[in-house]
Amino acid sequence: MGTNSTKKFLKQVSGTTTEEFALTTSAGAGDANRLPALNAAGVLDPTIVNSKTTSAGAGDSGKVAALNASGILDPTLVNSTTTSAGAGSAGKVAALDGSGRLDSTMLPVGIGADTATILASEALSAGNLVNIYNNAGTANVRKADATTQGKEAHGFVLGAVASGANATVYFEGTNTAMTGLTPGPQFLNTTAGGATSAAPSASGNVVQRLGIAVSATALNFEASDPIVLA
């Protein structure tokens, strides 16, 4: 049974007048035909109006949507998503992602960031500059490295990726996941995946200008052709 109110009412049971408590909460079907009462806040309890702050899907059909503790509708109630899986996401409401922006998967083909999904052959950290190469006939991505010819930077990743997982590689735009940059021109570093304001100078090193650092954490990526030093 639900929670009894401090208020009672009279009812007839088989011709006998009987007292019964009103309820401030409901325990479900067992409280059928009981009279509801306002709770201590002066409102009907969510169990009485059959409301939910989240939805588990079809099993919550017919329930009343209620604001959550933040005073907003939970994403499960409005059927929203921060990324799109294509046709399977039809009818869902677009929501901003963790960066406060619309994810590129929400945008029509041809609009948004120039990216590709490529298998990572090693673990990548957010902000790494990456090299795309032919691995037994399959495109793979790895950290770019100025110490090795053929490992020039083709793009960058904004999120960490485990070895053997798919990486979203950005070919242009601003890499906002870097650290320790000196504003100004940047070159591929001899530390794999990184950038430096001083071009490498050792024999066999790759000199590749990557673009301009606009802050300590942001590189406007626009890579040039690499030059291998004699």
Disulfide bonds with the S-S distance in Angstrom:
none
